[in-house]
């Protein structure tokens, strides 16, 4: 039931226990567990979309960081703080 990898062991155990409790309560429902951790896309269109989306988010974050440092420096100048 459980492979040698500990990552797969806990979800399988939870699945077995959950389905056992559901059957004890006379329910017809059941849980299913998949071993894939993340969704994998094989198509180049999905990978291209993901790359451009992440690149756009990275550029927006990179554009927002320099003003943050500049405002901190300007505030230090206003209060005339010095480094030891």
Secondary structure, 3 states (H helix, E strand, C coil): CCCCCHHHHHHHHHHHHHHHHHHHCCCCCCCCCCCCCCCCCCCHHHHHHHHHHHHHHHHHHHHHHHHHHHHHHHHHHHCCCCCC
